[in-house]
Amino acid sequence: MNPANQLDTSNGLDLIAINPTNGAKYSPNLYRWLTQRRRSHRALTSRVYRDADGTLWIGRLDMGDLIGARLISVLCNGAKEDSACWVNLRGLVEVADFWPRYVRDGRCAIDTEHTGHFIGDDTRWAVQGDTRDCLWCGMASQVLRRWTETVWRQRWENKL
């Protein structure tokens, strides 16, 4: 961190590159949160952190506390999501390469397992038969598995 009363503005975020007009892989809500006029410092200071439970957070550290929000809340609520001071988050560690990966892979940098669903992710997959390939990052390919499950049920009913 820079000397007292100065914000660290070296987060490495290329705001122009992640503009949603550059492709559906970029989150419109994250972009709005970062570029909100009355909170213009967010684009310069926001970093992404993971806590001990695996939750992703976005914001900046101040004396060990996080000023920011849960990343999933920002993805859902956009500029409506407010920042707060989160004290004593357990095991908070910066995801150091997050912004370069987000520029490259878009929302796949958040959902690296490709199991989540996003608004607009109808453009995420190229489907051919029972396989699909991720168009956002180009690094995931999935196959559709089908199966049948038998469910046995029983219940007590009144005699007629």
C-alpha positions in Angstrom: 0.0 0.0 0.0 1.2 3.5 -0.7 1.9 5.9 2.2 -1.0 6.9 4.4 -4.0 8.6 2.8 -3.1 7.5 -0.7 -5.0 4.8 -2.6 -3.1 2.0 -4.3 -4.0 2.4 -8.0 -1.8 -0.4 -9.5 -4.5 -3.1 -9.7 -3.7 -3.8 -13.4 -7.3 -3.6 -14.6 -7.8 -2.6 -18.2 -11.2 -1.0 -18.0 -11.5 -0.4 -21.8 -10.8 -4.1 -22.5 -13.6 -5.4 -20.2 -16.3 -3.1 -21.5 -19.3 -5.4 -22.3 -19.5 -3.8 -25.7 -16.4 -5.9 -26.4 -18.3 -9.2 -26.0 -20.9 -11.0 -23.9 -18.1 -12.7 -21.9 -17.7 -9.5 -19.9 -20.2 -8.8 -17.1 -22.3 -5.6 -17.6 -23.0 -5.5 -13.9 -19.4 -5.8 -12.9 -18.5 -3.0 -15.4 -21.3 -0.8 -14.1 -20.1 -1.3 -10.5 -16.5 -0.5 -11.4 -17.4 2.6 -13.4 -20.1 4.1 -11.2 -19.6 7.9 -11.4 -19.8 8.6 -7.7 -17.4 5.7 -7.0 -14.9 6.2 -9.8 -12.0 5.0 -7.5 -13.3 1.4 -7.8 -11.8 1.0 -11.3 -8.4 2.0 -10.0 -8.3 0.3 -6.6 -10.5 -2.8 -6.8 -8.8 -6.2 -6.5 -10.4 -9.6 -6.1 -9.9 -11.7 -3.0 -10.8 -15.2 -1.9 -11.7 -16.0 1.8 -11.1 -19.2 3.7 -14.6 -20.5 2.6 -13.9 -19.8 -1.1 -16.1 -16.8 -1.4 -14.8 -14.2 -3.9 -14.7 -10.5 -2.8 -14.0 -7.3 -4.7 -12.7 -4.1 -3.3 -9.6 -2.8 -1.5 -7.8 -3.5 1.7 -7.6 -0.8 4.4 -5.7 -1.7 7.5 -6.5 -5.4 6.9 -10.2 -4.9 6.5 -11.9 -5.1 3.1 -13.8 -2.1 1.7 -16.0 -3.7 -1.0 -18.6 -6.4 -1.6 -19.1 -10.0 -2.4 -18.3 -10.5 -6.1 -21.5 -12.6 -6.7 -23.5 -9.7 -5.3 -21.8 -7.3 -7.7 -22.5 -9.7 -10.6 -26.2 -9.9 -9.6 -26.9 -6.3 -8.6 -24.4 -4.2 -10.5 -24.1 -0.5 -9.5 -26.9 -1.0 -7.0 -24.6 -3.1 -4.8 -23.0 -1.0 -2.2 -19.6 -1.3 -0.6 -19.1 -2.0 3.1 -16.2 -2.5 5.5 -15.8 -6.2 6.1 -13.8 -6.8 9.3 -11.9 -10.0 10.1 -12.6 -12.0 6.9 -11.0 -15.3 7.5 -8.0 -16.3 5.3 -8.5 -13.4 2.8 -6.0 -13.8 -0.1 -5.7 -11.7 -3.2 -6.4 -13.6 -6.5 -3.3 -12.0 -7.9 -3.8 -12.8 -11.6 -7.6 -12.1 -11.6 -7.7 -9.0 -13.8 -5.4 -10.3 -16.6 -7.5 -13.6 -16.6 -10.7 -11.7 -16.7 -9.5 -9.6 -19.6 -8.6 -12.8 -21.4 -11.4 -15.1 -20.4 -14.2 -12.9 -19.2 -16.6 -14.4 -16.7 -14.9 -17.8 -17.1 -12.2 -16.3 -14.8 -14.9 -16.3 -12.1 -16.5 -19.7 -13.1 -13.3 -21.7 -13.9 -15.2 -25.0 -13.5 -17.8 -23.9 -16.1 -20.7 -25.0 -13.8 -22.3 -21.6 -13.1 -25.0 -19.7 -15.1 -24.8 -16.1 -16.1 -27.2 -13.7 -17.7 -26.3 -13.8 -21.3 -24.5 -17.1 -21.2 -26.6 -18.3 -24.2 -23.6 -16.9 -26.1 -21.1 -18.9 -24.0 -21.4 -22.3 -25.6 -21.1 -23.7 -29.1 -23.3 -26.8 -29.0 -22.9 -29.6 -31.5 -24.8 -32.8 -30.7 -24.0 -33.9 -27.2 -20.9 -31.7 -26.8 -20.3 -28.1 -26.2 -17.3 -25.8 -26.2 -16.9 -22.5 -24.4 -16.7 -19.6 -26.7 -15.7 -17.1 -24.0 -12.4 -18.6 -23.0 -11.9 -21.5 -25.5 -10.6 -23.7 -22.7 -13.6 -25.8 -21.7 -15.4 -28.6 -23.5 -18.3 -30.6 -22.0 -20.2 -33.7 -22.9 -23.9 -34.2 -22.1 -24.5 -37.3 -20.0 -27.9 -38.8 -19.8 -29.2 -41.4 -17.3 -32.4 -42.8 -15.9 -33.0 -43.0 -12.2 -35.7 -45.2 -10.6 -37.4 -43.7 -7.6 -39.4 -45.9 -5.3 -42.0 -44.2 -3.2 -44.5 -45.2 -0.6 -46.9 -43.5 1.7 -49.7 -44.2 4.1 -53.2 -43.4 2.9 -56.6 -43.4 4.6 -58.9 -46.3 3.9 -62.0 -45.4 2.0 
